[in-house]
Amino acid sequence: MIEFSGPTGPFKDATSAFQRADYATALRLWRPLADQGCAEAQANLGFLYAHGHGVPQDDTEALRWYRKAAAQGVARAQCNLGLTFHEGRGVPQDYAEAMRWYRKAADQGHANAQYNLGVLYANGQGVPQDDVEAARWYRQAADQGNPEAQFNLGVLCANGQGVPRDNVHAYKWFNLAAGGLSGETRDLAVKNRNIVAAKVMADARSAFADGDYTTALRFLRPLADEGNADAQTCLGVMYHQGQGAPQDLAEAAQWYRKAAEQGHASAQHNLGVLYARGLGVPHDHVEAYKWLSLAASRYSGADRDKALKMRRLVAADMTPAQSAEAQKLAREWKPK
């Protein structure tokens, strides 16, 4: 990865050239700086050779420039040097040497190096296999937003490897990973997130059924904060009914709204009822009709009949203009 810090003048011009994919110019400007000992330029030359940007791809030359920059303490060069040994690019594969360079970069706070250290500990490559150490390094990288580390930390939390089994935290890390990954890996993060969410919701509902509202709230709140619509709806119900927390209709409405805006039918229905009755929100027939219409469009059977019945009661007190506005809002609504 190219990082755009370093001297001004030619270095800055080279950076601008790189950003517009003019790699030949970037190479021409960075090379004299690298020859003069500029560590950032050396790291960038290593990247150009590693990826064949402006020059034929050459792992040996990349290794040479990474070594120069790494020796001067450039964390990304140390990480890339570790990756070179990790994957055996132009050198024999050497996990111990990879570990040595990753650790130098990781100790400087380099997230990719921290993630790669976690991988080596998880797989027992160059070190004895150690899930606790893997989790420690994944956590440091995950806290910096590394989505691969977030995904792997989610797996460890879900399985109780190196950390206590904790589906709430697993959900958090899978959810964050899904926001930063793409393609099949993102799909897997979403799938895992949904699996652990179902387990947490089952535990919350079981606690709720037993009257243990404090425990139910403890399960629900983290998921709700992470955007889980089922948890947000259940949290709304608890505030609505004063179970596990003092009754707070305004708070209930806030949680219903968060879920309703994602398309959750029960939340849409409950929010519509609050608007119809002016509970926790201003009395608003248009908003009530809109949310009840959206709920009815997602419901089936008795639930749909209930939403339609409530909508008819609301409509009886609306003017034709209000009805037209509410219908328009419902037609144009899109989930967030």
C-alpha positions as CSV (number, residue, x, y, z in Angstrom):
1,M,0.0,0.0,0.0
2,I,1.3,3.5,-0.9
3,E,1.0,6.1,1.9
4,F,1.2,9.7,0.9
5,S,3.4,11.1,3.7
6,G,6.9,12.2,3.1
7,P,9.0,15.1,1.8
8,T,7.5,17.9,-0.2
9,G,8.6,18.9,-3.7
10,P,9.5,15.9,-5.9
11,F,8.1,13.4,-3.4
12,K,4.7,15.2,-3.5
13,D,4.9,15.4,-7.3
14,A,5.6,11.7,-7.4
15,T,2.6,11.0,-5.1
16,S,0.3,13.1,-7.4
17,A,1.6,11.1,-10.4
18,F,0.9,7.8,-8.6
19,Q,-2.6,8.9,-7.7
20,R,-3.4,9.5,-11.4
21,A,-1.8,6.1,-12.3
22,D,1.2,7.8,-14.0
23,Y,3.5,5.2,-12.6
24,A,6.5,5.9,-14.9
25,T,6.6,9.5,-13.6
26,A,6.2,8.4,-10.0
27,L,9.1,6.0,-10.5
28,R,11.3,8.6,-12.1
29,L,10.7,11.1,-9.2
30,W,10.9,8.6,-6.3
31,R,14.1,6.8,-7.5
32,P,16.6,9.6,-6.9
33,L,15.0,10.2,-3.5
34,A,15.3,6.5,-2.7
35,D,18.9,6.4,-3.8
36,Q,19.6,9.4,-1.4
37,G,18.2,7.3,1.5
38,C,14.6,8.7,1.7
39,A,12.8,5.8,3.5
40,E,9.3,6.7,2.3
41,A,10.5,6.8,-1.3
42,Q,12.2,3.4,-0.8
43,A,9.0,1.9,0.6
44,N,7.1,3.3,-2.4
45,L,9.6,1.9,-4.9
46,G,9.2,-1.5,-3.3
47,F,5.5,-1.3,-3.8
48,L,5.9,-0.3,-7.5
49,Y,8.2,-3.3,-8.1
50,A,6.0,-5.7,-6.1
51,H,3.0,-4.8,-8.2
52,G,4.6,-4.1,-11.6
53,H,3.6,-0.4,-11.7
54,G,5.8,1.5,-14.1
55,V,8.3,-1.4,-14.2
56,P,8.2,-5.1,-14.8
57,Q,7.0,-6.9,-11.7
58,D,10.1,-8.0,-9.8
59,D,9.8,-9.5,-6.3
60,T,13.6,-9.5,-5.8
61,E,13.8,-5.7,-6.5
62,A,10.8,-5.1,-4.3
63,L,12.4,-7.0,-1.5
64,R,15.6,-4.9,-1.9
65,W,13.7,-1.6,-1.5
66,Y,11.5,-2.9,1.3
67,R,14.6,-4.0,3.3
68,K,16.1,-0.5,3.0
69,A,12.9,1.2,4.2
70,A,12.2,-1.4,6.8
71,A,15.7,-0.9,8.3
72,Q,14.9,2.8,8.7
73,G,11.7,1.9,10.7
74,V,9.0,2.4,8.1
75,A,6.1,0.3,9.4
76,R,4.4,-0.4,6.1
77,A,7.7,-1.5,4.6
78,Q,8.3,-3.8,7.5
79,C,4.8,-5.2,7.1
80,N,5.3,-5.7,3.3
81,L,8.7,-7.3,4.0
82,G,6.9,-9.7,6.4
83,L,4.3,-10.5,3.8
84,T,7.1,-11.2,1.3
85,F,8.5,-13.9,3.6
86,H,5.0,-15.1,4.7
87,E,4.1,-15.8,1.1
88,G,7.5,-16.7,-0.2
89,R,7.6,-13.9,-2.9
90,G,11.1,-14.1,-4.4
91,V,12.5,-15.7,-1.3
92,P,12.0,-19.1,0.4
93,Q,8.8,-19.0,2.6
94,D,9.9,-18.2,6.1
95,Y,7.2,-17.8,8.8
96,A,9.7,-16.9,11.5
97,E,11.2,-14.1,9.5
98,A,7.7,-13.0,8.5
99,M,6.8,-12.9,12.2
100,R,9.9,-10.8,13.0
101,W,9.0,-8.1,10.6
102,Y,5.3,-8.1,11.3
103,R,6.0,-7.6,14.9
104,K,8.2,-4.6,14.3
105,A,5.4,-3.0,12.3
106,A,2.7,-4.1,14.7
107,D,4.5,-2.6,17.6
108,Q,4.2,0.7,15.7
109,G,0.5,0.2,15.5
110,H,0.3,-1.0,11.8
111,A,-3.1,-2.6,11.5
112,N,-2.3,-4.9,8.6
113,A,0.8,-6.2,10.4
114,Q,-1.3,-6.8,13.6
115,Y,-3.8,-8.8,11.5
116,N,-1.1,-10.8,9.9
117,L,0.5,-11.6,13.3
118,G,-2.9,-12.9,14.3
119,V,-3.0,-15.1,11.3
120,L,0.4,-16.6,12.1
121,Y,-0.6,-17.3,15.7
122,A,-4.0,-18.7,14.7
123,N,-2.3,-21.1,12.2
124,G,0.8,-21.9,14.3
125,Q,3.1,-20.6,11.6
126,G,6.5,-19.6,12.9
127,V,5.2,-19.8,16.4
128,P,3.3,-22.3,18.5
129,Q,-0.5,-22.1,17.7
130,D,-2.1,-19.7,20.2
131,D,-5.7,-18.5,19.9
132,V,-5.2,-16.1,22.8
133,E,-2.4,-14.3,21.0
134,A,-4.3,-14.5,17.7
135,A,-7.3,-12.8,19.4
136,R,-5.1,-10.2,21.0
137,W,-3.6,-9.1,17.7
138,Y,-6.8,-9.4,15.8
139,R,-8.4,-7.1,18.4
140,Q,-5.8,-4.4,17.9
141,A,-6.2,-4.5,14.2
142,A,-10.0,-4.7,14.4
143,D,-10.1,-1.7,16.7
144,Q,-8.3,0.2,13.9
145,G,-11.0,-0.9,11.4
146,N,-9.3,-3.8,9.6
147,P,-12.3,-5.8,8.3
148,E,-10.4,-9.1,7.9
149,A,-9.4,-8.9,11.6
150,Q,-12.9,-8.0,12.6
151,F,-14.2,-11.1,10.7
152,N,-11.7,-13.4,12.3
153,L,-12.3,-12.0,15.7
154,G,-16.0,-12.6,15.2
155,V,-15.2,-16.2,14.5
156,L,-13.1,-16.5,17.7
157,C,-15.9,-14.9,19.8
158,A,-18.6,-17.2,18.3
159,N,-16.5,-20.3,18.8
160,G,-15.0,-19.4,22.2
161,Q,-11.4,-19.7,20.8
162,G,-8.9,-17.6,22.7
163,V,-11.7,-15.5,24.2
164,P,-14.9,-16.4,26.1
165,R,-17.7,-17.5,23.8
166,D,-19.8,-14.3,23.3
167,N,-22.3,-14.1,20.5
168,V,-23.1,-10.5,21.3
169,H,-19.5,-9.5,20.5
170,A,-19.4,-11.9,17.6
171,Y,-22.3,-10.0,16.1
172,K,-20.6,-6.7,16.6
173,W,-17.4,-7.9,14.8
174,F,-19.2,-9.6,12.0
175,N,-21.4,-6.5,11.5
176,L,-18.4,-4.2,11.3
177,A,-16.6,-6.7,9.0
178,A,-19.6,-6.8,6.6
179,G,-19.3,-3.0,6.2
180,G,-15.7,-3.2,5.1
181,L,-15.5,-6.4,3.1
182,S,-16.9,-7.2,-0.4
183,G,-17.9,-10.1,-2.5
184,E,-18.1,-13.6,-1.1
185,T,-16.2,-12.7,2.1
186,R,-18.8,-10.0,2.8
187,D,-21.6,-12.5,2.1
188,L,-20.0,-14.9,4.7
189,A,-19.7,-12.1,7.2
190,V,-23.4,-11.3,6.8
191,K,-24.3,-15.0,7.0
192,N,-22.3,-15.4,10.2
193,R,-23.8,-12.1,11.6
194,N,-27.3,-13.4,11.1
195,I,-26.5,-16.8,12.6
196,V,-25.2,-15.3,15.9
197,A,-27.9,-12.7,15.9
198,A,-30.5,-15.5,15.9
199,K,-28.8,-17.1,18.8
200,V,-28.7,-13.8,20.8
201,M,-32.3,-13.1,20.0
202,A,-33.3,-16.6,21.1
203,D,-31.5,-16.1,24.4
204,A,-33.1,-12.7,24.8
205,R,-36.6,-14.0,24.1
206,S,-36.1,-16.9,26.5
207,A,-35.0,-14.5,29.3
208,F,-38.0,-12.2,28.5
209,A,-40.4,-15.2,28.6
210,D,-39.0,-16.1,32.1
211,G,-39.6,-12.5,33.3
212,D,-35.8,-11.9,33.4
213,Y,-36.1,-8.5,31.7
214,T,-32.7,-7.3,32.9
215,T,-31.0,-10.2,31.1
216,A,-33.1,-9.7,28.0
217,L,-32.2,-6.1,27.9
218,R,-28.5,-7.0,28.3
219,F,-28.7,-9.2,25.2
220,L,-30.8,-6.8,23.2
221,R,-29.2,-3.5,23.7
222,P,-25.8,-4.2,22.0
223,L,-27.5,-5.7,18.9
224,A,-29.9,-2.8,18.8
225,D,-27.0,-0.3,19.0
226,E,-25.4,-2.2,16.1
227,G,-28.5,-1.7,14.0
228,N,-30.3,-5.1,14.3
229,A,-33.9,-4.4,13.5
230,D,-35.3,-7.4,15.5
231,A,-33.5,-6.2,18.6
232,Q,-34.5,-2.6,18.1
233,T,-38.1,-3.7,17.9
234,C,-37.9,-5.8,21.0
235,L,-36.2,-3.0,22.9
236,G,-39.0,-0.7,21.7
237,V,-41.6,-3.1,23.2
238,M,-39.8,-3.2,26.5
239,Y,-39.7,0.6,26.8
240,H,-43.3,0.7,25.6
241,Q,-44.5,-1.7,28.3
242,G,-42.0,-0.7,31.0
243,Q,-40.4,-4.1,31.2
244,G,-36.7,-4.1,32.2
245,A,-36.7,-0.3,32.3
246,P,-39.1,2.4,33.3
247,Q,-41.9,2.9,30.8
248,D,-40.7,5.5,28.3
249,L,-42.9,6.0,25.2
250,A,-40.6,8.5,23.6
251,E,-37.7,6.0,23.9
252,A,-40.0,3.2,22.6
253,A,-40.8,5.4,19.6
254,Q,-37.2,6.0,18.8
255,W,-36.4,2.3,18.8
256,Y,-39.4,1.4,16.7
257,R,-38.4,4.1,14.2
258,K,-34.9,2.7,13.8
259,A,-36.3,-0.7,13.0
260,A,-39.3,0.6,11.0
261,E,-36.9,2.6,8.7
262,Q,-35.2,-0.7,7.9
263,G,-38.5,-2.3,6.9
264,H,-39.4,-4.2,10.1
265,A,-43.2,-4.8,9.9
266,S,-43.8,-5.1,13.6
267,A,-41.9,-1.9,14.3
268,Q,-43.8,-0.1,11.5
269,H,-47.1,-1.3,13.0
270,N,-46.2,-0.2,16.6
271,L,-44.9,3.1,15.4
272,G,-48.1,3.7,13.5
273,V,-50.1,3.0,16.6
274,L,-48.1,5.5,18.7
275,Y,-48.7,8.2,16.0
276,A,-52.4,7.3,15.9
277,R,-52.7,7.8,19.7
278,G,-50.1,10.5,20.2
279,L,-48.0,8.4,22.6
280,G,-44.3,9.3,22.8
281,V,-44.7,11.2,19.5
282,P,-47.0,14.0,18.3
283,H,-50.5,12.9,17.3
284,D,-50.2,12.6,13.5
285,H,-52.7,10.8,11.3
286,V,-50.6,11.0,8.2
287,E,-47.6,9.4,9.8
288,A,-49.8,6.8,11.5
289,Y,-51.5,5.9,8.2
290,K,-48.2,5.7,6.4
291,W,-46.6,3.3,8.9
292,L,-49.7,1.1,9.2
293,S,-49.9,0.9,5.4
294,L,-46.2,-0.2,5.2
295,A,-46.8,-2.7,8.0
296,A,-49.8,-4.2,6.3
297,S,-47.9,-4.5,3.0
298,R,-45.3,-6.7,4.8
299,Y,-47.7,-8.6,7.1
300,S,-49.9,-11.5,6.2
301,G,-52.9,-13.2,7.9
302,A,-54.2,-12.0,11.2
303,D,-51.3,-9.5,11.6
304,R,-52.2,-7.9,8.3
305,D,-55.9,-7.7,9.2
306,K,-54.9,-6.0,12.5
307,A,-52.8,-3.4,10.8
308,L,-55.6,-2.7,8.2
309,K,-58.2,-2.4,10.9
310,M,-56.1,0.2,12.8
311,R,-55.5,2.0,9.5
312,R,-59.3,2.2,8.9
313,L,-59.8,3.8,12.3
314,V,-57.1,6.4,11.5
315,A,-58.5,7.1,8.1
316,A,-61.9,7.8,9.5
317,D,-60.5,11.0,11.1
318,M,-58.5,12.1,8.0
319,T,-59.3,14.6,5.4
320,P,-59.0,13.6,1.7
321,A,-55.8,15.7,1.4
322,Q,-54.3,14.0,4.4
323,S,-55.2,10.5,3.0
324,A,-53.6,11.4,-0.3
325,E,-50.4,12.7,1.4
326,A,-50.2,9.5,3.5
327,Q,-50.6,7.2,0.6
328,K,-48.0,9.1,-1.4
329,L,-45.5,8.9,1.5
330,A,-46.1,5.1,1.8
331,R,-45.7,4.6,-2.0
332,E,-42.4,6.6,-2.0
333,W,-41.0,5.2,1.2
334,K,-37.7,3.2,0.9
335,P,-35.8,1.4,3.6
336,K,-32.7,3.0,5.0
